[in-house]
Amino acid sequence: MKKKRLSIYVTMLGLAMATAPVFTSCEDMLEEKPYDFISPDDVPDSDDGADMWTTGVYETLHSSMFRYGNMPRPFDYDCDNVSGATWQFDQFGNGNFQGSNNHCDVVWTGMYSVINRANEAIERINEMKNLTARHRDNVLGECYFLKAWAYFMLVRAYGDIPVYSVSVNQSQQYTNSPRIPIEDVYTQTIIPLLDDAKDMLYKNTDTNFQAGRVCAASAAGLLAKVYATIASAAMPEGEIVTVKTG
């Protein structure tokens, strides 16, 4: 009796497998469905989709820089009014950002990660056709601000730096790019980005503004700091600056 039941079961199973292509194809079975992440093709062409691209740029601040407190510690050390033990200040305290420890690495790689993601988001948002005009301006303004901020941090730490106008995905170039003079980084990249951003971003009094994200005043304030930083470096040639610490 058991053998007959087993034989019937095997026969039915074979028939089910044989007729499976009628209901589904091998391609359907092999199709991957993302459950733990969102692929670019899954981002909707809408205001919400544009927000997703922009939020991805913000996320880099957490995942690549501020997660373990590495940023902006190097910049805190390289200040005229800060001093401390030699083991703590012998590198950053002398303005040396070319070291090989994780504090140096996170400044360089973290900032360029922000820039690359911002370039990718700008490209994707510009391709969208179903955004409201005002929201498009705002999310692009956020990306411009984040790019400008990253370049501002980099140029103060390293001087001449490479500048990228498109993402690695778009350029398909993975080799090192030449460094751009400090003046050009400010005048051709940072200032134009902030000039656009301050007029494109929501004001913090706008009903569409979301707390925790940059606004028009953020861009205007950073632009003022950029000009103040440029002016602070305009010391007469040969001028001696004396720094006294504890």
Secondary structure, DSSP 8 states (H G I E B T S, - for coil): -HHHHHHHHHHHHHHHHHHHHHH--HHHHH----SSS--GGGS-SSHHHHHHHHHHHHHHIIIIIITTT-SSHHHHHS-TT----HHHHSSGGGT-----SHHHHHHHHHHHHHHHHHHHHHHHHHH-SS--HHHHHHHHHHHHHHHHHHHHHHHHHHSSB---SS-HHHH---S----B-HHHIIIIIIHHHHHHHHHHS--TTSTT--TTS--HHHHHHHHHHHHHHHHHT---TT--------
